[in-house]
Amino acid sequence: MKILILGWEFPPHSVGGLGTHTYEIVKALAKKGVEIKLILPFKEHDDVYGVKFYSAELDRFTSIYYHTRPGQIAAGDIYSEMLWYTDAAVDIARRERFDLIHANDWLTALAGVRIKKASGKPLLMTMHSTEYDRTAGNPWEFISDYERMAVREADKVVAVSNRLKDELASIYGADPGKITVIHNAIDRSKFNGNKIKASSKVVLYVGRLSIQKGVDHLIRAFKIVSDHYEDAVLYIVGDGPQMQYLINLTIDLEISDKVIFFGRVPDDVLEKFYAVSSVFVMPSVSEPFGITALESIASRTPTIISIQSGVSEVIKNVFKVDFWDSNQMADIILGLLKYPAVKEIISSEAYRELYDLTWDNRADKFIGIYKELLKG
């Protein structure tokens, strides 16, 4: 079974769940004997045994900030990058043998559709989010058009949550019958759960700093928390277009000395942030899944997520709150900081729920879809 996978993020060029998903599922598929040919936008990538890599050589562009290293400034034209990647991927595919095309999100959708039409091979489309999610309901029309095309032209669609499946059907008119839900998973071995005792009460956020992620609501909640605990601090790990707005918000709320922006950090450093944190919060306005919540749980950190997140479909032992309700968010954080026994119970029970959320069994689900499509 030869699978041509079209990817956009991949370590070390990852900014979120898309990069994590692609890396982990490719690794799990290769271990099961699936022959993977993976086309990426860039040359530099982590190696995976049994996977053949191809580059569209987009290192000449810098429009996507996950093409850069931490601290670098991103500028350019994402549409031009996508078209360049598409042309390169089609050219690469023309010279290769494969049985099936597996594309990921809108950035590889046009390439997937063009390769399908040129080769006659079936197309599987994995959707990790939509432009409606990323912009909190104010999409760039050209991006949503590509997403609509992707779910229409694909022979089968995978959504990372039931929430996203419903969204694809309601917004883009996708046939629910050709959408299969495969939730994301976690490699627990990367997060050993050994907590590091901190001198302060640490509230942690990890992710992009965009309107979709609702970090401003967490900052307002933390203002209430800091009024109760002078030694409380908020660590914000990640970068994005709302960085300056969020910094200004902490100044306006007079908590800039208690909110620390770390920007993007390497994975081995990120593990230490989870280890030192007292509470993790994912306050997303709209979150198709939310892998960072699983990372927090794997680190045995009590976790708060917004009701508007797909991860709530697979994890029950977390606290859930409406993203906009900063007062309730603050109340839950305060309760967890005040009662260590509750923290221990909730984190231990959530950790047990991870046992079945493995990339190995997710790979089995993808292989089942591959076989179904190849039967015709």
C-alpha positions in Angstrom: 0.0 0.0 0.0 1.7 3.2 -1.2 0.2 6.5 0.2 1.1 9.9 -1.1 0.6 12.3 1.9 0.4 16.1 1.3 1.6 17.9 4.5 2.0 21.6 5.4 3.4 21.5 8.9 6.0 19.1 10.2 8.6 19.3 13.0 10.6 21.4 13.4 8.3 23.7 11.4 5.1 23.2 13.5 2.9 25.7 15.2 0.0 23.6 16.3 -2.0 20.4 16.1 -1.6 20.0 12.3 2.2 19.5 12.6 1.8 17.2 15.6 -0.9 15.1 13.9 1.0 14.8 10.6 4.2 13.7 12.4 2.6 11.2 14.7 0.2 9.6 12.2 3.0 9.3 9.5 5.2 7.6 12.1 2.5 5.2 13.2 1.5 4.3 9.7 5.1 3.6 8.7 5.6 1.3 11.7 2.6 -0.7 10.4 4.3 -1.2 7.0 2.4 1.4 5.0 4.7 2.9 2.4 4.6 6.7 2.9 5.7 9.4 0.4 5.3 12.7 2.1 5.5 16.1 0.3 6.3 19.1 2.5 6.7 22.8 1.7 10.3 22.9 3.0 13.5 20.9 3.0 14.3 20.7 6.7 12.3 18.1 8.7 12.6 15.5 11.4 13.3 12.1 10.0 10.9 9.2 10.3 12.1 5.7 9.5 10.4 4.2 6.5 9.1 7.6 5.1 10.3 9.1 1.9 10.3 12.9 2.0 9.9 15.3 -0.9 10.3 19.1 -0.7 8.4 21.8 -2.6 11.3 24.1 -1.6 9.2 26.8 -0.1 12.2 28.0 1.9 12.4 30.9 -0.5 9.2 32.2 1.0 8.5 33.2 4.6 4.9 34.1 4.8 3.8 31.5 7.3 5.3 32.0 10.7 5.7 28.2 11.3 8.1 28.3 8.4 10.4 30.4 10.5 12.3 29.7 13.7 11.2 31.3 17.1 11.9 35.0 17.1 11.9 35.5 13.4 9.4 37.8 11.7 7.0 36.4 9.1 6.0 38.3 6.1 4.8 37.5 2.6 1.9 36.0 0.7 0.2 32.8 1.9 -1.8 32.4 -1.4 1.4 32.5 -3.5 3.0 29.9 -1.2 0.0 27.6 -1.5 0.1 27.9 -5.3 3.8 27.2 -5.4 3.4 24.2 -3.2 0.5 22.9 -5.4 2.6 23.2 -8.6 5.6 21.5 -7.0 3.5 18.7 -5.5 1.7 18.0 -8.8 5.1 17.8 -10.5 6.5 15.4 -7.9 3.4 13.2 -8.0 3.7 12.9 -11.7 7.0 11.1 -11.3 6.0 8.8 -8.4 3.9 5.7 -8.1 1.2 5.6 -5.4 -2.2 4.1 -4.7 -4.0 6.9 -2.9 -3.6 10.6 -2.1 -4.0 11.8 1.5 -4.2 15.7 1.8 -4.5 17.8 5.0 -6.5 21.0 5.3 -7.0 23.8 2.7 -3.3 24.5 2.1 -2.8 21.1 0.4 -6.4 20.7 -0.9 -5.8 22.1 -4.4 -2.7 19.9 -4.8 -4.8 16.9 -3.7 -7.6 17.6 -6.2 -5.2 18.3 -9.1 -3.2 15.1 -8.4 -6.4 13.1 -8.1 -7.6 14.3 -11.5 -4.2 13.7 -13.1 -3.6 10.3 -11.7 -7.2 8.9 -11.3 -6.3 7.8 -7.7 -8.7 8.3 -4.8 -8.4 11.3 -2.5 -8.7 11.2 1.3 -9.0 14.7 2.8 -8.3 15.2 6.6 -9.8 18.4 7.9 -8.2 19.7 11.1 -10.2 23.0 11.2 -12.0 25.4 9.1 -11.5 29.1 8.2 -14.6 29.8 10.2 -12.9 28.4 13.3 -9.6 30.2 12.7 -11.2 33.6 12.3 -14.1 33.2 14.8 -16.7 33.4 12.0 -15.1 36.0 9.8 -13.5 33.9 7.1 -11.2 34.9 4.2 -13.5 33.9 1.3 -10.8 32.4 -0.9 -9.7 30.0 1.9 -13.3 28.9 2.7 -13.8 28.3 -1.1 -10.8 25.9 -1.1 -12.2 24.1 1.9 -15.6 23.8 0.3 -13.9 22.4 -2.8 -11.8 19.9 -0.7 -14.8 18.3 1.0 -16.7 18.2 -2.3 -14.0 16.7 -4.5 -12.6 14.2 -1.9 -13.7 10.6 -2.1 -13.6 10.4 1.7 -13.2 13.1 4.5 -11.8 12.6 7.9 -12.7 15.2 10.6 -10.8 15.3 13.9 -14.1 15.7 16.0 -17.8 15.3 15.7 -18.0 19.1 16.2 -15.9 19.6 13.0 -17.9 17.0 11.1 -21.2 18.9 11.9 -19.5 22.1 10.8 -18.4 20.8 7.5 -21.9 19.5 6.8 -23.7 22.7 7.9 -21.3 25.3 6.5 -20.0 23.6 3.3 -22.8 21.2 2.6 -20.6 18.2 2.9 -22.3 14.8 2.7 -22.2 13.5 6.3 -22.1 10.0 4.9 -18.6 10.4 3.5 -17.2 12.0 6.7 -15.5 9.8 9.3 -14.4 11.1 12.7 -11.0 10.1 13.9 -10.1 12.0 17.0 -6.5 13.1 17.6 -4.3 11.2 20.1 -1.3 11.6 22.3 2.1 10.0 22.8 2.2 9.8 26.6 5.9 8.8 26.6 6.8 12.4 25.7 5.2 13.7 28.9 6.4 11.9 32.0 4.1 13.7 34.4 6.9 14.5 36.9 5.8 17.8 38.4 8.3 20.5 39.2 7.5 22.5 42.3 7.4 26.1 41.5 7.8 29.1 43.8 4.6 30.6 42.3 1.1 29.4 41.4 1.5 29.0 37.6 -1.4 29.2 35.2 -0.4 28.0 31.7 -1.6 28.6 28.2 0.0 27.0 25.1 -1.0 27.8 21.5 -1.3 30.4 18.8 -2.2 33.9 19.8 -5.1 34.5 17.5 -8.7 35.5 17.9 -9.8 31.9 17.7 -7.9 31.0 20.8 -9.7 33.3 23.2 -6.5 34.2 25.2 -7.9 37.7 26.0 -10.7 36.0 28.1 -8.1 34.0 30.0 -6.1 37.2 30.7 -9.3 38.8 32.1 -9.9 35.7 34.2 -6.3 35.8 35.5 -6.8 39.4 36.6 -9.4 38.1 39.1 -7.1 35.3 40.1 -4.1 37.6 40.7 -6.4 39.8 43.0 -6.7 36.7 45.2 -3.2 35.3 45.0 -0.3 37.7 44.8 2.1 34.9 43.9 0.0 33.7 40.9 1.6 34.1 37.4 0.3 33.4 33.9 2.7 31.9 31.4 1.7 32.3 27.8 3.6 30.1 25.4 3.1 30.7 21.7 3.0 33.5 19.2 0.6 35.0 16.6 -1.1 38.1 15.3 -2.7 39.0 18.6 0.6 39.2 20.6 0.7 43.0 20.8 -3.0 43.3 21.6 -2.6 40.8 24.5 0.4 42.5 25.9 -1.4 45.9 25.8 -4.4 44.2 27.6 -2.2 43.1 30.5 -0.9 46.6 30.8 -4.4 48.0 30.8 -5.4 45.5 33.5 -2.3 46.3 35.5 -1.0 42.7 35.6 1.8 43.0 33.0 4.3 42.1 35.8 2.5 38.8 36.3 1.9 37.7 32.7 4.9 36.4 30.9 4.9 35.9 27.1 7.5 33.3 26.1 6.8 33.1 22.4 7.3 29.7 20.8 9.5 27.2 22.5 11.1 23.9 21.5 9.2 20.7 22.4 11.7 19.7 25.1 11.3 23.1 26.8 7.5 22.9 26.4 7.5 19.8 28.5 9.0 21.7 31.4 6.2 24.4 31.2 3.6 21.6 31.6 5.6 20.1 34.4 5.9 23.4 36.4 2.3 24.5 35.9 -0.5 24.4 38.5 -3.4 24.7 36.1 -3.6 24.6 32.3 -6.3 26.6 30.4 -7.5 26.2 26.8 -10.0 29.1 26.4 -10.7 28.7 22.7 -13.5 30.6 21.1 -13.7 27.7 18.5 -11.5 24.6 18.7 -12.0 21.7 16.3 -10.0 19.5 18.7 -7.2 20.8 21.0 -4.1 18.6 21.3 -2.6 20.8 23.9 -5.2 19.7 26.3 -4.1 16.1 25.9 -0.5 17.2 26.4 -1.4 18.9 29.7 -3.3 15.8 30.9 -0.4 13.6 29.9 1.7 15.9 32.2 -0.8 15.3 35.0 -1.8 18.9 35.1 -5.4 19.8 35.9 -7.0 21.1 32.8 -9.7 23.6 31.9 -11.1 23.7 28.4 -13.8 25.7 26.7 -17.1 24.0 26.0 -16.5 25.0 22.4 -13.7 22.4 21.9 -13.7 19.0 20.2 -11.4 17.4 22.8 -14.3 17.4 25.2 -15.7 14.5 23.1 -13.0 12.2 24.3 -12.0 13.5 27.8 -14.5 13.8 30.6 -12.3 14.6 33.6 -11.6 18.2 32.8 -13.4 21.4 33.8 -15.4 23.0 31.0 -16.4 26.6 30.7 -17.8 28.9 28.0 -14.9 30.8 26.5 -16.5 34.2 27.2 -17.2 33.5 30.9 -14.1 34.9 32.5 -15.7 35.0 35.9 -16.4 31.3 35.9 -13.0 30.6 34.4 -11.4 32.5 37.3 -13.6 30.6 39.9 -12.4 27.2 38.6 -8.8 28.3 38.5 -9.1 29.6 42.1 -10.7 26.4 43.2 -7.9 24.3 41.8 -5.2 26.5 43.3 -6.9 26.4 46.7 -7.7 22.6 46.9 -4.6 20.5 45.9 -6.6 17.2 46.6 -9.1 18.2 43.8 -6.2 18.9 41.5 -4.7 15.4 42.2 -8.0 13.6 41.6 -9.0 15.3 38.4 -5.6 15.0 36.9 -5.2 11.3 37.7 -8.7 10.5 36.4 -8.1 12.4 33.2 -4.7 10.7 32.7 -6.5 7.3 32.7 -8.7 8.4 29.8 -5.5 8.7 27.6 -4.9 5.0 27.6 -7.0 4.4 24.5 -6.0 7.6 22.8 -3.0 6.3 20.9 -1.6 7.1 17.5 -1.3 3.4 16.9 -5.0 2.8 17.0 -5.6 6.0 15.0 -3.3 4.6 12.3 -5.4 1.5 12.3 -8.5 3.6 11.6 -6.8 5.4 8.7 -5.6 2.1 7.2 -9.2 0.9 7.3 -10.3 3.9 5.3 -7.4 3.4 2.8 -8.5 -0.2 2.2 -12.1 0.9 1.8 -11.1 3.5 -0.9 -8.8 1.1 -2.7 -11.6 -1.5 -3.0 -13.3 1.1 -5.1 
